[in-house]
Amino acid sequence: MLYRFFLNKFLLFILCFIFIVSCDVSKNHKISDKGSLSLNYVDNNIHNKKNILLSDIMDKNIVLFPLNKYNIDDKFFSMLNMHAIYLHSHPHCKIIIEGHTDNRGTIKYNFILGKQRANALKKYLESKGAYVEQISVISYGKDRPLLQGNTELVYAKNRRAVIIYKK
């Protein structure tokens, strides 16, 4: 009798668990490493724009970052979407994403941060339709500054990721 009671409770628990998991998976969301809920979807409407020329996006290839951060600011999404559209419609095309930092911090820390910045762009572009095999990343850390100096403006310009199209 006690065995049957526990069996019924266990089966009820399993059914509830399956119901909750199936509802949760259908929403397709995830918890980011920062602890906030973020939607994880691909905007398929961006692929309706097929007439993007490489010359239109070549000079729009730099994403700037705040100090010690690698999350992409919303203001860069439309530019990155254009790159994703181009890459998706030109599967033979390949890019390198360079990650850079300012000159503060250790060599090791800046190398890791540069890689995180480049990977953030890579993941974003892939989520918008670019193919995994099209994108490679490299971190230069603080070794290749865009500008020389020790002002906040110089630091801000050096904290970047750059998209470079291979020939």
N, C-alpha and C positions, 0 to 999 in steps of 0.2 A: 504494500500500500504506500509506504514512504517512497519506495523506488518510483512508482507511477507518478507521484506528486512532483518529484524532482525532474523526471523526464518531461512532464508537461511544462514545467517552468523553463527548462532548458530549451525546448522546442519553441516556446513563445519568445524567448530571448533571441534565438537564432532568426526567427521570422522578422522580428523588429529590427535586428541588425541589418539583415538583407534589405529591408525596405528603406532604411535610413541611408545606407551606402548607395543604393541605386538612385535615390533622389539626389544625393550629393554629387555623384559622378555626372549626372545629366546636366548640371549647372556649369560644369567645366570651369571651376575657379580654383585658385590655389592661395596658400598663405606664403607671402614672400619672406625672404630671409630677414627683412626688417620688422616682421611681425604684423604687417597690415594686409588686409584682403585686397587682392588685385585680380581683375578679370584677365583670363588667358584665352584670347580669341584672335583669330586672324580676320582682318577687315578685307573681305574679298572684293569690295567695291574698288579698291585701289588698282586692281588688275584690269579694270575697264579702260584705263588710260594707257594706251600702247604707244603713243606717238612721242615718247620721250627720247631725245637725242643725247648722246654722250656729251656733246658740246654744251648742252643746257645744264648739266649737273657737275661737270669737271671742276668748276671753281666753287661749287657749294659742297665741300667735302670735309669740313672741320667741325667737330663737336667739342664745345668747351665744357669744362667741369669745375665744380666748386672744390675748394681745398679738401684734400683727403677723401674725396667722394668718387664714385664711379657710376652713379645712377644718371640716366639721360634726362635732361630737362625737356619738358613738353614742347618748348619752342623749336626743338630740333626734329620733332617727329615728321612734319610735312617734308622736310628736306630728305630725311632718311627714307620716307615712303617713296620718294621719287627714285632714289637709288635702288630700292627693293623692286620697284616696277621694272626699271631698266634691266636689272640682273635677272629677274624672272623671265622677261621676254627675250633675253640674250643668254641662254644657258651655257654657251661656250666662253663667255666673258668671265674673267677671274679678277679678284681684288685682293689687296693686302690692307689690313687695318693696322695702323701703327698707334700704339699707346704711348703717351708722353706725360711727364710730370714737370713741376717746377723744380728748382734746384735745392729746395729744402728737404730734409729727411735723408735717411741712409740710402746707399746704393741699392741694397736688397729690398727695402721697403718700397722705394720708387719703382723698381723693376716689377714688383708684384702689382702695385697700383696701376702701372701702365698696362700691364696684361689684363687686369680686371676691366679697365676702360675699353680696351680693344674688344674684349669678349662681350661686353655689354652691347656694343654696336653689332657684333656678329650675331648674337642671340636675337636682337631686335630685327635685323634684316632677314634672318631665317624665319622668324615668326610672321613676317610679311610676305614671304614667298621666294626669297633668294634661296638658292640651293646650297647645301652644306659644302659640297665640293668646290664651290666658287670662291669661298672665303678662307683666307689664312690670316693669322694675327701674329704680330710681333710687338714686343715691348722694348722701347729704348730708354725707359725711365727718364732720368734727367740728362742723358748723354747728348741729345740733339735738340737743344732749345730753339724755338722760333726766334726769340729775342734775347738779348743779353741785358743783364741788369738785376737790380734788387729792389724794384718797386712793386707795389701790388698790381699795377697794370701789366707789367712784364710777367709776373707770376701767373696772372689770370690767362694771358695769351699762351703761355707754355703748358698749361694744364689742358691737354687736348687729346683727341683721337682723330686720325686722319685717314680718309679712304683714298687709296691709290689704285688706279686701274692698271693692270698689267697689259703690256703690248703683245 
